[in-house]
Amino acid sequence: MDRLPTATLSPLASRVDDVLALYDYEIQSAIDAIDAAVAGYGGLFDPGTTDDEIRTAIGEVLTTDPSTVTEGPLNDISSDIVLYVDGSSRGNPGPAGAGAVLQADATTIACLGRPVGSNAENNTAEYAALHLGLEALVACCVPATVEVRIDSTTVIDDIWGQSDGIPSAAPYKNDITERIASLPTCEWTHLADSDPNPADARAAVGADIAALGP
C-alpha cells in the first residue's frame, strides 16, 4: 500500500511510518521487524533504546523485503466484511493515531495502525482511521457487503449524513467517499463507548509512534 497522508510528525515518527507503509500498515508485523533489528534486548518502545538505535534499525528494515518476514494481508477475499475503526489523540490535540481491524465472517484478516500527527485532534484521527481501513479493504477484498463499526458521530454525520465535516479531514475525505462509492454496499454501526472495538488498541499504538521524537 502507498504511504498514506499524515499531519506533522517528528522525523523519527515519520521514519517509523515509512516502515508501516512497507508492511501495508500491519502494525504488529512492522513493530516486530523494527524490534528484531534493534541491537541487544531493546525495541521500539523500550526506554533504553536510543533514537539513533531506532534510526539504524529502521534503515535495516527498509532494505528488507517484508514478504520474507510476513505474509501480510490476505488477497482476493470475497465475503461479508466488518471494518472496525478508531482514532486516538492524547491531549486532543496531541500525539494521535489511527487503527482499523478487518474481519471476514468473524475472522480477523488485518490489524492496522498508524500515527496521524504529533499534535492532531481526535476527530482528525477518526477520519484517518476510516481512510486507513477502506484503503486496506479495497486492496485485499472483493466484499459482498461492508459494515463500518465506528464511534465517531462527527465522521458518521459527515460521510453518511448531511454535515460539512471538519477542515482537518481534507486529506482523507475524498478518498473515503470514493472508496465507499466503489463498494456494492457500505453501512455503518455506531459504537457506544462501552462497546468493544479491537481497533482501539491499534490507534493507541499509533499515538505512541506519533509521540516519538525528535
NUSEPA-15508 format. One line per 4 residues: for each residue x, y, z of C-alpha. Coordinates in Angstrom, 2 decimals. Layout:
X Y Z ~ ...
//
This chain:
0.00 0.00 0.00 ~ 1.24 3.51 -0.75 ~ 2.15 5.68 2.19 ~ -0.98 7.44 3.44
-1.17 11.16 4.30 ~ -0.30 12.34 7.81 ~ -0.26 15.60 9.69 ~ 3.09 16.85 11.03
5.27 14.12 12.53 ~ 8.75 14.24 14.03 ~ 11.49 12.92 11.73 ~ 11.74 9.75 13.86
7.99 9.09 13.87 ~ 7.94 9.72 10.12 ~ 10.61 7.07 9.62 ~ 8.57 4.56 11.61
5.64 5.44 9.37 ~ 7.84 4.55 6.37 ~ 8.16 1.04 7.83 ~ 4.42 0.82 8.45
3.75 1.65 4.80 ~ 6.24 -1.04 3.76 ~ 4.23 -3.54 5.79 ~ 0.88 -2.26 4.48
0.21 -0.77 7.94 ~ 0.08 -4.20 9.59 ~ 1.26 -2.59 12.78 ~ 2.44 -5.60 14.79
4.46 -7.01 11.89 ~ 6.13 -3.63 11.34 ~ 6.99 -3.18 15.03 ~ 8.26 -6.76 15.27
10.58 -6.08 12.33 ~ 11.96 -2.94 13.98 ~ 12.35 -4.70 17.33 ~ 14.24 -7.56 15.68
16.66 -5.07 14.10 ~ 17.40 -3.21 17.35 ~ 20.70 -4.35 18.82 ~ 20.59 -6.13 22.18
17.36 -6.74 24.04 ~ 15.61 -3.44 23.42 ~ 12.90 -2.48 20.99 ~ 10.98 0.43 19.55
9.26 1.37 22.81 ~ 11.94 0.20 25.24 ~ 13.04 3.23 27.34 ~ 16.64 2.06 26.97
16.57 2.19 23.17 ~ 18.09 5.40 21.84 ~ 16.74 7.38 18.91 ~ 19.93 6.58 16.97
19.41 2.85 17.56 ~ 15.87 3.14 16.26 ~ 17.04 5.02 13.16 ~ 19.67 2.36 12.46
17.12 -0.42 12.90 ~ 14.65 1.32 10.60 ~ 17.34 1.70 7.95 ~ 17.90 -2.07 8.05
14.18 -2.85 7.90 ~ 13.62 -0.57 4.91 ~ 16.16 -2.56 2.89 ~ 14.38 -5.86 3.66
11.65 -7.42 1.56 ~ 8.72 -7.69 4.01 ~ 7.37 -10.74 2.16 ~ 10.24 -12.71 3.63
9.10 -11.77 7.13 ~ 5.32 -11.75 6.97 ~ 2.65 -12.94 4.60 ~ 0.75 -9.66 5.03
-2.99 -9.21 4.39 ~ -4.93 -11.89 2.58 ~ -5.88 -11.28 -1.03 ~ -8.97 -11.87 -3.14
-11.33 -12.28 -0.20 ~ -14.96 -12.23 -1.25 ~ -17.17 -12.10 1.81 ~ -19.21 -10.01 4.21
-16.69 -7.62 5.77 ~ -16.82 -5.83 9.11 ~ -14.46 -2.87 9.43 ~ -13.74 -1.55 12.92
-12.10 1.89 13.04 ~ -10.95 4.15 15.84 ~ -8.85 7.26 16.38 ~ -6.92 8.34 19.45
-5.42 11.69 20.46 ~ -3.60 12.28 23.73 ~ -4.39 15.81 24.80 ~ -6.77 16.49 21.90
-4.81 17.94 20.22 ~ -1.75 15.86 20.88 ~ 0.04 12.75 19.57 ~ -2.65 10.97 17.56
-3.01 7.54 15.99 ~ -5.50 5.63 13.86 ~ -6.47 1.97 13.99 ~ -8.51 -0.35 11.78
-9.39 -4.03 12.01 ~ -10.88 -6.00 9.12 ~ -12.94 -9.11 9.75 ~ -14.36 -11.53 7.18
-17.08 -13.82 8.51 ~ -15.89 -13.04 12.07 ~ -12.27 -13.97 11.21 ~ -9.73 -11.16 11.58
-7.78 -10.65 8.36 ~ -5.94 -7.37 9.05 ~ -4.94 -5.36 12.14 ~ -3.76 -1.94 11.04
-2.38 1.10 12.79 ~ -0.50 4.30 12.05 ~ 0.47 7.67 13.52 ~ -1.67 10.58 12.38
0.18 13.60 13.74 ~ 2.25 14.86 16.64 ~ -0.37 17.49 17.51 ~ -3.63 16.36 15.93
-7.23 16.30 17.14 ~ -9.21 13.15 17.83 ~ -11.67 13.87 15.01 ~ -8.78 14.02 12.52
-7.59 10.63 13.78 ~ -11.09 9.19 13.30 ~ -11.12 10.21 9.62 ~ -7.60 8.83 9.21
-8.74 5.52 10.72 ~ -11.64 5.15 8.29 ~ -9.35 6.09 5.41 ~ -6.78 3.51 6.53
-9.36 0.74 6.82 ~ -11.01 1.44 3.47 ~ -7.68 1.60 1.65 ~ -6.75 -1.83 3.06
-10.20 -3.20 2.33 ~ -10.18 -2.37 -1.36 ~ -6.61 -3.69 -1.64 ~ -7.35 -7.14 -0.21
-11.08 -7.78 -0.57 ~ -13.87 -8.01 -3.08 ~ -16.62 -7.72 -0.47 ~ -20.25 -8.65 -0.85
-21.18 -6.22 1.93 ~ -19.28 -3.89 4.26 ~ -20.30 -2.79 7.74 ~ -18.21 0.00 9.29
-18.29 -0.02 13.08 ~ -17.27 3.39 14.39 ~ -17.81 5.55 17.47 ~ -17.37 8.97 15.85
-20.68 10.72 15.18 ~ -18.70 13.52 13.52 ~ -17.47 11.14 10.82 ~ -20.83 9.38 10.51
-22.75 12.64 10.08 ~ -20.24 13.88 7.50 ~ -19.67 10.75 5.39 ~ -23.15 9.25 5.55
-25.20 12.30 6.55 ~ -25.53 15.98 5.72 ~ -22.78 17.55 7.86 ~ -19.96 19.53 6.24
-17.31 17.80 8.36 ~ -14.14 19.49 9.61 ~ -11.27 21.18 7.72 ~ -8.65 18.72 9.02
-10.50 15.88 7.28 ~ -9.49 17.22 3.85 ~ -6.50 14.85 3.30 ~ -8.76 11.85 3.82
-12.32 12.73 2.84 ~ -12.17 12.49 -0.96 ~ -10.56 9.05 -0.89 ~ -13.05 7.89 1.76
-16.05 8.88 -0.33 ~ -14.54 7.39 -3.48 ~ -13.80 4.08 -1.78 ~ -17.29 3.87 -0.30
-18.86 4.68 -3.67 ~ -16.92 1.80 -5.23 ~ -18.36 -0.75 -2.79 ~ -21.56 -2.69 -3.53
-22.93 -1.67 -0.13 ~ -21.40 0.05 2.88 ~ -23.42 0.63 6.03 ~ -22.36 1.96 9.41
-23.00 0.97 13.00 ~ -22.38 3.47 15.77 ~ -20.38 2.02 18.66 ~ -21.05 3.23 22.17
-18.07 3.89 24.44 ~ -18.84 0.62 26.25 ~ -18.86 -1.46 23.04 ~ -15.71 -3.47 22.31
-13.61 -2.09 19.48 ~ -10.46 -4.02 18.52 ~ -9.21 -1.00 16.54 ~ -8.78 0.99 19.75
-5.54 -0.74 20.77 ~ -4.01 -0.15 17.32 ~ -4.93 3.53 17.43 ~ -3.26 3.80 20.85
-0.03 2.32 19.48 ~ -0.25 4.73 16.55 ~ -0.40 7.58 19.07 ~ 2.67 6.09 20.82
4.52 6.27 17.50 ~ 3.33 9.83 16.89 ~ 4.83 10.81 20.24 ~ 8.31 9.60 19.25
10.89 12.23 18.56 ~ 12.84 14.12 17.61
//
